[in-house]
């Protein structure tokens, strides 16, 4: 098993990371809907609070460790000529 908890090297993330992101998304959606309904400031701040709880969970669950960084690709440089380049 890799560091992200998955086999095969894809970066789908761990279940607890998805839980934190889902909580943040729910808070964001609640705040957005509350802004369009009036705005209902009580629900907006409840949404902000839910986003904050999700953010704290994301820090606790260390969601950034789910990212798999591939080795840099070596792309060969191709020769090209610009019409603005002065050739001698």
C-alpha positions as CSV (number, residue, x, y, z in Angstrom):
1,X,0.0,0.0,0.0
2,X,1.2,3.5,-0.8
3,X,1.2,6.5,1.5
4,X,-2.1,7.6,0.2
5,X,-3.7,4.3,1.3
6,X,-4.2,3.1,-2.3
7,X,-2.6,0.6,-4.6
8,X,-1.7,1.5,-8.1
9,X,-0.4,5.1,-7.6
10,X,-3.6,7.1,-8.3
11,X,-4.3,10.0,-6.0
12,X,-8.0,9.4,-5.0
13,X,-7.3,10.1,-1.3
14,X,-8.2,8.4,1.9
15,X,-11.8,8.1,3.2
16,X,-11.2,10.5,6.2
17,X,-9.7,13.1,3.8
18,X,-12.9,12.9,1.7
19,X,-14.9,13.2,4.9
20,X,-13.2,16.5,5.7
21,X,-13.6,17.8,2.2
22,X,-17.3,16.8,2.2
23,X,-17.9,18.7,5.4
24,X,-16.2,21.8,3.9
25,X,-18.4,21.4,0.8
26,X,-21.6,21.1,2.8
27,X,-20.7,24.3,4.8
28,X,-19.9,26.1,1.5
29,X,-23.1,25.1,-0.1
30,X,-25.2,26.0,3.0
31,X,-23.6,29.4,3.1
32,X,-24.1,29.9,-0.6
33,X,-27.8,28.9,-0.5
34,X,-28.3,31.1,2.6
35,X,-26.8,34.1,0.7
36,X,-29.3,33.6,-2.1
37,X,-32.3,33.3,0.3
38,X,-32.5,36.8,1.6
39,X,-29.6,36.7,2.6
40,X,-30.1,34.7,5.8
41,X,-27.1,35.8,7.8
42,X,-27.6,33.2,10.5
43,X,-27.3,30.3,8.0
44,X,-24.4,32.0,6.3
45,X,-22.4,32.0,9.6
46,X,-23.5,28.5,10.3
47,X,-22.1,27.5,6.9
48,X,-18.8,29.4,7.7
49,X,-18.6,27.5,11.0
50,X,-19.1,24.1,9.3
51,X,-16.4,25.1,6.8
52,X,-14.1,25.9,9.7
53,X,-14.8,22.6,11.4
54,X,-14.0,20.8,8.1
55,X,-10.8,22.8,7.8
56,X,-9.7,21.8,11.2
57,X,-10.5,18.2,10.4
58,X,-8.5,18.5,7.1
59,X,-5.5,19.7,9.1
60,X,-5.9,16.9,11.7
61,X,-6.3,14.2,9.0
62,X,-3.3,15.7,7.0
63,X,-5.1,15.7,3.7
64,X,-2.1,17.1,1.9
65,X,-0.2,13.9,2.5
66,X,-2.7,12.3,0.0
67,X,-0.9,14.0,-2.9
68,X,1.4,11.8,-4.9
69,X,4.2,13.8,-6.5
70,X,5.5,12.1,-9.6
71,X,9.1,12.4,-10.7
72,X,9.7,15.3,-13.1
73,X,9.3,14.5,-16.8
74,X,12.3,15.0,-19.0
75,X,10.9,16.4,-22.3
76,X,13.5,16.8,-25.0
77,X,14.0,20.4,-26.3
78,X,13.0,20.8,-29.9
79,X,14.7,23.4,-32.0
80,X,12.3,26.1,-33.2
81,X,12.7,29.4,-35.0
82,X,10.8,32.5,-34.2
83,X,10.0,35.0,-36.9
84,X,11.2,37.7,-34.5
85,X,14.5,35.9,-34.0
86,X,17.5,37.4,-35.8
87,X,19.6,34.8,-37.6
88,X,23.1,35.6,-38.7
